[in-house]
Amino acid sequence: MQRIWVRHPLAAAASLTLALMACAPAQPSISIAPADSPGTSSSPTRTKSIVVGVSNAVDALSIMGSSTTSGGWQSLNELHSQGLVTADRNVQRPIPRVASQLPSIDSGNIEILADGRMKTVYPLRRDVTWQDGTPFTAHDLTFGFELNSDKGMPFLNRDAIQEMHSVEALDDYTFVIYWRGPYYQADSVGLRAMWPHPRHILEGQYRTIDRAAFINLPYWTSEYVHLGPFRLSEFHAGESLAFTAFDGYFLGRPKVDRVIVRVSNDETSLYAATLAGAIDILMDNSLSAELGLQLKDEWERGGKGIVHVGTGTTRFIAPQFDPAVQQFPPALDPRVRQALYYAVDRKSVSDAVQLGHGELFANSLLPPGDRLYEATKDGFARYTYDPARSRGMLTQLGWNPGGDGVLVGPDGRRFGTSLWTTEGGEREIAVIADYWKQIGVFAEQYIIAGAIVRDREARTKYPGFETSARGSSDSILSRFDSRTASVASTNYSGANRGGYKSPRMDDLVDRYRQSVPERDQGIAIRAVSDLVAEDLPVLPLYFNPTTPAVRAGIKALDDFMGGAEPSRLFGTFSRNSHEWDVP
């Protein structure tokens, strides 16, 4: 399916503006608003404002914007919009948001039907209104399902939608989803899983105008209306957005009056503006891991703010499994992959590429903070750094040092392979190549040209190994799901570009995704973790840090531990933005 994007022209001066901001003195977060300011009365009032920085272009809101989770913008989704479910404060567990309760087997709101489908019932809150005052009902969700399922429309994520068979509104405040079968995230349908849309605004035009015209409606930019605590008041494509507090927000009026989002494609300028005090909050992924950790050191020395460090995407080494592409066939033997894994000191790799944060090395399939983390904890603990063991394993397989120190196999083949990465991963693959060199393995290092980074077919052609990353939590499973291993596949996502195929793994992943009780999910994901550790379709290295930052004097993100990198279907770091404050 070809995705349709509408690109608004970016303001060329965006980066320059932020650079100039960096040189200016910090602006107060409490100001006197003129009488004609939006949202103010006829007399001057004190206006609390917060400035948030992101580093990716914002060309539209909702499903019409870019789906990338880099740059920080997607982490602000719950500033302006709301879904059925969000995340709890201190753990990545679903809690109701516009729903009044989560469906569960115990409550009778999750039911397996005689035909194999599963039914979930979401009762809705009765006090939720769209930001134009129109009541929110289950009929908005049925329309939202139709729009989100339309293959002619852009989308952020269809992991849950594609598992849904149909939906219905039993009444204004009861929404029912019929799933194609048991589905493990049936109680976790957050904003990204199924974005609600205002039927009273969009349905008429959706039924009468062509798709291109619908995609270009001003609703998706300057006229956006949703259910969140802040309503869009200004939209400057590629430069900035402004949001004002929504008095009718169902959890209570936000504590600040105005949130300004500054956009920069130049993270260096964004970093400088933050140091200068022109930015109050930086969302996760708005700076590179290196700059985020650098800001942490800088701010902590001067008491200027807090940079949280959490676990985001999982970084790993991925072998090429397509024998027609893999130029070093012994890599297809899991015993060889195990020997290579023992040869890499993962903690030192994390320390080297993440400014001394060796504690972020990945010893589990799921990151700390995930509700099923305990089920996978220490799943890769067996692979402690042990070069002697690595050499011994390879010797047993017939590999012995040649005259130049590089291992030679029984057939006379030298143990030479390649390590690919994208720009920014140069230090990482250099460290890994050096570890492998110490056991007699030569790895040629190759940096993927920027022009092919987003070319899915070209990315499948790495001939040996690559370093890569997948989104937080269990999204790493898509990297070894054989049903996404072919570019020709209709559901190919670009995830399993190494072509790993294992019916046993597919069965275990299916069992996990079809488990409804949390206990059963834990048992299933442990089985997946055990097989990954045995077969090594990926060799986990470390968790990329998420580094949302809050300037001193701003109350925000104290619920950081419960939030998640925005590839998750529910619970961004802005889910409680109505509580942000300038004390």
Buried (B, 14 or more C-beta within 10 A) or exposed (E): EEEEEBEBEBBEEBBEBBBBBBEEEBEEBEBEBEEEBEBBEEEEBEBBBBBBBBBBBBBBBBBBBBBBBBBBBBBBBBBBBBBBBBBBBEBBBBBBBBBBBBBBEEEEBBEBEEEEBBBBBBBBBEEBBBBEEBEBBBBBBBBBBBBBBBEEBBBBBBBBBEBBEEBBBEEBBBBBBBBEBBBBBBBBBBBBBBBBBBBBBBBEEBEEEEEEEBBBBEBBBBEBBBBBBBBBBBBBBBBBBBBBBBEBBBBEEBBBBBBBBBBBBBBBBBBBBBBBBBBBBBBBBBBBBBBBBBBBEBBEEEEBBBBBBBBBBBBBBBBBBBEEBBEBEBBBEEEBBBBBBBBBBBBBBBBBBBBEBBEBBBBBBBBBBBBBBEBBBEBBEEBEBBBEBBBBBBBEBEBEBBEEEBBBBEEEEBBBBBBBBBEEBEEBBBBBBEBBBEBBBBBEBBEBEEEEEEEEEBBBEBBBBBBBBBBBBBBBBBBBBBBBBBBEEEEBBBBBBBBBBBEEBBEBBBBBBBBBEEEBBBBBBBBBBBBBBEBBBBBBBBBBBBBBBBBEBBBBBBBBBBBBBBBBBBBBBBBBBBBBBBE
